[in-house]
Amino acid sequence: MHNHVILTGRLTHTPELRQTTSGISVCKFSVAVQRKYNKNKDEQEADFIEVEAWRGTAEFVSKYFDKGDMIDITGRLKSYRWKDNNEVTHFGTSVLVETVEFAPTNNRKVAENNAADIPTAKDTSEQDIPDDFAEFEEIAGNDMPL
């Protein structure tokens, strides 16, 4: 089974970085993703998708993205439910970010910052890397098969 989401859209508001009580960074935001254009309608429709990023990815998003910026997101769907004060059950769904990237038209932030200083958006710590992981050695002449 697969739970994989890929989104390209615009941030609907400036992401706000927060900390959990244990000091873990979290950033929740919404992305407007346009639907395929319908010739029978005057306006193009969009879906507004709730997104959450954690740890280094949350810090990356809050530092380099702002309201209206294009963003590429890969992640997975997360569903949840809760009861309100009247004991009514509510359901929700959001995208839990695995990686983010600058979308092709989001060059403003990159130009403002030295590109070499921009960190990777992949949230990987040393404890996430398996013990038997080995890096690929560079192959001379690009002989690596595709």
Accessible surface in RSA format (square Angstrom, percent):
REM  Atomic radii and reference values for relative SASA: ProtOr
REM  Chains: A
REM  Algorithm: Lee & Richards
REM  Probe-radius: 1.40
REM  Slices: 20
REM RES _ NUM      All-atoms   Total-Side   Main-Chain    Non-polar    All polar
REM                ABS   REL    ABS   REL    ABS   REL    ABS   REL    ABS   REL
RES MET A   1   241.18 124.9 164.55 108.9  76.63 182.5 136.69 116.2 104.49 138.4
RES HIS A   2   181.92  99.4 144.16 100.2  37.76  96.6  98.32 101.3  83.60  97.3
RES ASN A   3    77.64  53.5  55.36  53.5  22.27  53.6  33.38  80.3  44.26  42.8
RES HIS A   4   115.45  63.1  84.64  58.8  30.81  78.8  61.00  62.9  54.45  63.4
RES VAL A   5    21.85  14.4  18.73  17.0   3.12   7.5  21.85  19.0   0.00   0.0
RES ILE A   6   122.73  69.8  97.07  72.3  25.66  61.9  97.07  69.9  25.66  69.6
RES LEU A   7    18.45  10.3  15.82  11.3   2.63   6.6  18.40  12.9   0.05   0.1
RES THR A   8    61.85  44.0  47.81  48.5  14.04  33.4  31.33  42.1  30.52  46.1
RES GLY A   9     4.52   5.6   0.00   N/A   4.52   5.6   4.52  12.4   0.00   0.0
RES ARG A  10   120.50  50.6 120.46  61.4   0.04   0.1  41.66  56.9  78.84  47.8
RES LEU A  11     3.06   1.7   0.00   0.0   3.06   7.7   0.00   0.0   3.06   8.2
RES THR A  12    40.85  29.1  23.40  23.7  17.45  41.6  27.21  36.5  13.64  20.6
RES HIS A  13    80.10  43.8  80.02  55.6   0.07   0.2  61.45  63.3  18.65  21.7
RES THR A  14    74.94  53.3  63.43  64.3  11.51  27.4  48.80  65.5  26.15  39.5
RES PRO A  15     7.05   5.1   0.02   0.0   7.03  25.6   0.02   0.0   7.03  43.7
RES GLU A  16   102.58  58.9  96.39  72.9   6.19  14.7  39.98  77.3  62.60  51.1
RES LEU A  17    65.30  36.4  40.84  29.2  24.46  61.5  40.84  28.7  24.46  65.8
RES ARG A  18   148.42  62.3 142.56  72.7   5.87  14.0  49.78  68.0  98.65  59.8
RES GLN A  19   102.88  57.5  74.12  54.2  28.75  68.5  49.44 105.2  53.44  40.5
RES THR A  20    44.28  31.5  30.39  30.8  13.89  33.1  38.82  52.1   5.46   8.3
RES THR A  21   155.49 110.6 112.44 114.0  43.05 102.6  92.31 124.0  63.17  95.5
RES SER A  22    90.04  76.1  52.30  69.8  37.74  86.9  53.85 114.7  36.19  50.7
RES GLY A  23    49.63  61.2   0.00   N/A  49.63  61.2  27.73  76.1  21.90  49.1
RES ILE A  24    55.28  31.5  51.03  38.0   4.25  10.3  55.28  39.8   0.00   0.0
RES SER A  25     5.40   4.6   3.27   4.4   2.13   4.9   0.30   0.6   5.10   7.1
RES VAL A  26    16.64  10.9  16.16  14.6   0.48   1.1  16.16  14.0   0.48   1.3
RES CYS A  27     0.34   0.3   0.00   0.0   0.34   0.8   0.34   0.9   0.00   0.0
RES LYS A  28   126.95  61.9 115.42  70.8  11.53  27.4  62.23  56.0  64.72  68.9
RES PHE A  29     1.85   0.9   0.00   0.0   1.85   4.8   1.61   1.0   0.24   0.7
RES SER A  30     9.25   7.8   9.25  12.3   0.00   0.0   6.44  13.7   2.81   3.9
RES VAL A  31     0.10   0.1   0.10   0.1   0.00   0.0   0.10   0.1   0.00   0.0
RES ALA A  32    21.40  19.7  17.62  27.2   3.79   8.6  17.62  24.8   3.79  10.0
RES VAL A  33    28.96  19.1  28.73  26.0   0.23   0.6  28.73  25.0   0.23   0.6
RES GLN A  34   126.77  70.9 103.68  75.8  23.09  55.0  27.57  58.7  99.20  75.2
RES ARG A  35   110.72  46.5 102.69  52.3   8.03  19.1  42.16  57.6  68.56  41.6
RES LYS A  36   196.62  95.9 169.24 103.8  27.38  65.2 120.99 108.9  75.64  80.6
RES TYR A  37   125.17  58.4 102.06  58.1  23.11  60.1  72.59  54.6  52.58  64.8
RES ASN A  38    64.43  44.4  58.10  56.1   6.33  15.2  22.14  53.3  42.29  40.9
RES LYS A  39   186.18  90.8 157.77  96.8  28.41  67.6 101.88  91.7  84.30  89.8
RES ASN A  40   141.65  97.7 105.35 101.8  36.30  87.4  29.55  71.1 112.11 108.4
RES LYS A  41    94.05  45.9  86.81  53.3   7.25  17.3  57.68  51.9  36.37  38.7
RES ASP A  42   149.17 104.5 114.42 113.9  34.74  82.2  36.26  85.3 112.90 112.6
RES GLU A  43   135.87  78.0 127.52  96.5   8.35  19.9  48.02  92.9  87.85  71.7
RES GLN A  44    73.55  41.1  46.25  33.8  27.30  65.0  13.11  27.9  60.44  45.8
RES GLU A  45    69.02  39.6  61.12  46.2   7.90  18.8  32.75  63.4  36.26  29.6
RES ALA A  46    32.61  30.0  15.60  24.1  17.01  38.7  15.60  22.0  17.01  45.0
RES ASP A  47    54.86  38.4  51.86  51.6   3.00   7.1  15.40  36.2  39.47  39.4
RES PHE A  48   136.47  68.3 107.72  66.7  28.76  74.8 107.72  65.3  28.76  82.3
RES ILE A  49    44.06  25.1  41.13  30.6   2.93   7.1  44.06  31.7   0.00   0.0
RES GLU A  50    89.23  51.2  86.88  65.7   2.35   5.6  38.19  73.9  51.04  41.7
RES VAL A  51     2.56   1.7   0.00   0.0   2.56   6.2   0.35   0.3   2.21   6.0
RES GLU A  52     8.92   5.1   8.92   6.8   0.00   0.0   0.99   1.9   7.94   6.5
RES ALA A  53     0.00   0.0   0.00   0.0   0.00   0.0   0.00   0.0   0.00   0.0
RES TRP A  54    74.17  29.8  71.26  34.5   2.91   6.8  68.33  36.4   5.84   9.5
RES ARG A  55   126.78  53.2 123.59  63.0   3.19   7.6  42.63  58.3  84.15  51.0
RES GLY A  56    35.34  43.6   0.00   N/A  35.34  43.6  26.27  72.1   9.07  20.3
RES THR A  57     2.50   1.8   2.29   2.3   0.21   0.5   1.81   2.4   0.69   1.0
RES ALA A  58     0.00   0.0   0.00   0.0   0.00   0.0   0.00   0.0   0.00   0.0
RES GLU A  59    84.30  48.4  81.62  61.8   2.68   6.4  23.77  46.0  60.53  49.4
RES PHE A  60     9.85   4.9   6.28   3.9   3.57   9.3   9.31   5.6   0.55   1.6
RES VAL A  61     0.00   0.0   0.00   0.0   0.00   0.0   0.00   0.0   0.00   0.0
RES SER A  62    32.72  27.6  12.32  16.4  20.39  47.0   6.28  13.4  26.43  37.0
RES LYS A  63   138.46  67.5 112.55  69.1  25.91  61.7  73.17  65.9  65.29  69.5
RES TYR A  64     5.19   2.4   5.19   3.0   0.00   0.0   1.45   1.1   3.74   4.6
RES PHE A  65     3.72   1.9   0.00   0.0   3.72   9.7   0.00   0.0   3.72  10.7
RES ASP A  66    44.01  30.8  44.01  43.8   0.00   0.0   3.58   8.4  40.42  40.3
RES LYS A  67   136.10  66.4 120.47  73.9  15.63  37.2  63.64  57.3  72.46  77.2
RES GLY A  68    30.90  38.1   0.00   N/A  30.90  38.1  26.23  72.0   4.67  10.5
RES ASP A  69     8.38   5.9   5.84   5.8   2.54   6.0   2.54   6.0   5.84   5.8
RES MET A  70    36.52  18.9  35.67  23.6   0.85   2.0  31.58  26.8   4.94   6.5
RES ILE A  71     0.26   0.1   0.06   0.0   0.20   0.5   0.06   0.0   0.20   0.5
RES ASP A  72    35.36  24.8  34.34  34.2   1.02   2.4  15.99  37.6  19.37  19.3
RES ILE A  73     1.09   0.6   0.27   0.2   0.82   2.0   0.63   0.5   0.47   1.3
RES THR A  74    39.29  27.9  38.96  39.5   0.33   0.8  34.48  46.3   4.81   7.3
RES GLY A  75     0.08   0.1   0.00   N/A   0.08   0.1   0.00   0.0   0.08   0.2
RES ARG A  76    98.65  41.4  98.65  50.3   0.00   0.0  20.54  28.1  78.11  47.3
RES LEU A  77    86.22  48.0  80.19  57.4   6.03  15.2  80.30  56.4   5.91  15.9
RES LYS A  78    73.94  36.1  70.03  43.0   3.91   9.3  42.38  38.1  31.56  33.6
RES SER A  79    91.85  77.6  66.35  88.6  25.50  58.7  30.06  64.0  61.78  86.6
RES TYR A  80    88.58  41.4  75.85  43.2  12.72  33.1  61.36  46.1  27.21  33.5
RES ARG A  81   173.14  72.7 148.40  75.6  24.74  58.9  29.25  40.0 143.89  87.2
RES TRP A  82   122.45  49.1 113.23  54.8   9.22  21.6 106.60  56.8  15.84  25.7
RES LYS A  83   128.90  62.9 102.30  62.8  26.60  63.3  52.51  47.3  76.39  81.4
RES ASP A  84    47.14  33.0  36.21  36.0  10.93  25.9  29.26  68.9  17.88  17.8
RES ASN A  85   152.50 105.2 119.87 115.8  32.63  78.6  32.80  78.9 119.71 115.7
RES ASN A  86   122.27  84.3  98.73  95.4  23.54  56.7  21.49  51.7 100.78  97.4
RES GLU A  87   122.23  70.2 105.77  80.0  16.46  39.2  53.16 102.8  69.07  56.4
RES VAL A  88    77.31  50.9  73.27  66.3   4.03   9.7  77.31  67.2   0.00   0.0
RES THR A  89    53.38  38.0  34.38  34.9  19.00  45.3  22.12  29.7  31.26  47.3
RES HIS A  90    65.89  36.0  62.34  43.3   3.55   9.1  41.48  42.7  24.42  28.4
RES PHE A  91   148.47  74.3 120.62  74.7  27.85  72.5 120.62  73.1  27.85  79.7
RES GLY A  92    17.72  21.9   0.00   N/A  17.72  21.9  15.98  43.8   1.74   3.9
RES THR A  93    75.38  53.6  55.90  56.7  19.49  46.4  31.67  42.5  43.72  66.1
RES SER A  94     6.30   5.3   4.86   6.5   1.44   3.3   6.30  13.4   0.00   0.0
RES VAL A  95     1.62   1.1   1.62   1.5   0.00   0.0   1.62   1.4   0.00   0.0
RES LEU A  96    28.55  15.9  28.55  20.4   0.00   0.0  28.55  20.0   0.00   0.0
RES VAL A  97    15.10   9.9   0.00   0.0  15.10  36.4   0.00   0.0  15.10  41.0
RES GLU A  98    73.63  42.3  64.81  49.0   8.82  21.0  32.05  62.0  41.58  33.9
RES THR A  99    31.13  22.1  31.08  31.5   0.05   0.1  24.24  32.6   6.89  10.4
RES VAL A 100     2.75   1.8   0.00   0.0   2.75   6.6   0.54   0.5   2.21   6.0
RES GLU A 101   109.03  62.6 105.64  79.9   3.39   8.1  32.60  63.1  76.43  62.4
RES PHE A 102    47.54  23.8  30.56  18.9  16.98  44.2  30.56  18.5  16.98  48.6
RES ALA A 103     1.96   1.8   0.00   0.0   1.96   4.5   0.00   0.0   1.96   5.2
RES PRO A 104   110.24  80.3  87.26  79.5  22.98  83.5 100.13  82.7  10.10  62.8
RES THR A 105    99.57  70.8  71.59  72.6  27.99  66.7  75.32 101.2  24.26  36.7
RES ASN A 106     6.19   4.3   2.41   2.3   3.77   9.1   3.48   8.4   2.71   2.6
RES ASN A 107    96.50  66.5  95.04  91.8   1.45   3.5  30.78  74.1  65.71  63.5
RES ARG A 108   118.57  49.8 105.61  53.8  12.95  30.8  71.67  97.9  46.90  28.4
RES LYS A 109    31.35  15.3  31.19  19.1   0.16   0.4   2.48   2.2  28.88  30.8
RES VAL A 110    44.12  29.0  42.15  38.2   1.97   4.7  42.15  36.6   1.97   5.3
RES ALA A 111    89.19  82.0  50.34  77.7  38.85  88.4  62.14  87.5  27.05  71.7
RES GLU A 112   113.05  64.9  74.39  56.3  38.67  92.1  44.07  85.3  68.98  56.3
RES ASN A 113    54.27  37.4  44.31  42.8   9.96  24.0   9.40  22.6  44.87  43.4
RES ASN A 114    95.27  65.7  77.14  74.5  18.12  43.6  28.98  69.7  66.29  64.1
RES ALA A 115    68.47  63.0  52.20  80.6  16.27  37.0  52.49  73.9  15.98  42.3
RES ALA A 116    92.04  84.6  51.27  79.1  40.77  92.7  63.69  89.7  28.35  75.1
RES ASP A 117   101.97  71.4  80.10  79.7  21.87  51.7  30.53  71.9  71.44  71.2
RES ILE A 118    35.02  19.9  15.89  11.8  19.13  46.1  16.01  11.5  19.02  51.6
RES PRO A 119    66.08  48.2  50.27  45.8  15.80  57.4  62.07  51.2   4.01  24.9
RES THR A 120   107.98  76.8  83.98  85.1  24.00  57.2  74.21  99.7  33.77  51.1
RES ALA A 121     9.08   8.3   4.13   6.4   4.95  11.3   4.13   5.8   4.95  13.1
RES LYS A 122   113.71  55.5 104.08  63.9   9.63  22.9  68.25  61.4  45.47  48.4
RES ASP A 123    49.25  34.5  33.12  33.0  16.13  38.1  11.22  26.4  38.04  37.9
RES THR A 124    67.09  47.7  36.60  37.1  30.49  72.7  32.92  44.2  34.17  51.7
RES SER A 125    51.75  43.7  43.65  58.3   8.09  18.6  48.94 104.2   2.80   3.9
RES GLU A 126   157.49  90.4 142.86 108.1  14.62  34.8  56.16 108.6 101.33  82.7
RES GLN A 127   164.34  91.9 124.29  90.8  40.05  95.4  46.29  98.5 118.05  89.5
RES ASP A 128    87.74  61.5  57.93  57.7  29.82  70.5  23.93  56.3  63.81  63.6
RES ILE A 129    73.58  41.9  61.97  46.2  11.61  28.0  63.13  45.5  10.45  28.4
RES PRO A 130    82.18  59.9  66.58  60.7  15.60  56.7  78.81  65.1   3.37  20.9
RES ASP A 131   157.37 110.2 118.15 117.6  39.22  92.7  43.39 102.1 113.98 113.7
RES ASP A 132   130.10  91.1  98.96  98.5  31.14  73.6  51.98 122.3  78.12  77.9
RES PHE A 133   116.05  58.1  88.32  54.7  27.73  72.2  94.21  57.1  21.84  62.5
RES ALA A 134    79.31  72.9  57.83  89.2  21.48  48.9  63.26  89.1  16.06  42.5
RES GLU A 135   143.48  82.4 119.88  90.7  23.60  56.2  37.96  73.4 105.52  86.2
RES PHE A 136   179.38  89.7 151.70  94.0  27.69  72.0 155.41  94.2  23.97  68.6
RES GLU A 137   151.64  87.1 136.60 103.3  15.04  35.8  55.86 108.0  95.78  78.2
RES GLU A 138   175.54 100.8 136.84 103.5  38.70  92.2  59.06 114.2 116.48  95.1
RES ILE A 139    72.92  41.5  61.08  45.5  11.84  28.5  64.55  46.5   8.37  22.7
RES ALA A 140    88.65  81.5  69.89 107.9  18.76  42.7  79.46 111.9   9.19  24.3
RES GLY A 141    69.11  85.2   0.00   N/A  69.11  85.2  40.08 110.0  29.03  65.0
RES ASN A 142   140.39  96.8 116.81 112.9  23.58  56.8  29.29  70.5 111.10 107.4
RES ASP A 143   109.93  77.0  83.37  83.0  26.55  62.8  30.46  71.7  79.47  79.3
RES MET A 144    95.04  49.2  83.79  55.5  11.24  26.8  45.39  38.6  49.65  65.8
RES PRO A 145   118.61  86.4  94.07  85.8  24.54  89.2 105.56  87.2  13.05  81.1
RES LEU A 146   223.02 124.2 147.86 105.8  75.15 188.9 178.30 125.2  44.72 120.3
END  Absolute sums over single chains surface
CHAIN  1 A    11184.1       8932.7       2251.4       5885.0       5299.1
END  Absolute sums over all chains
TOTAL         11184.1       8932.7       2251.4       5885.0       5299.1
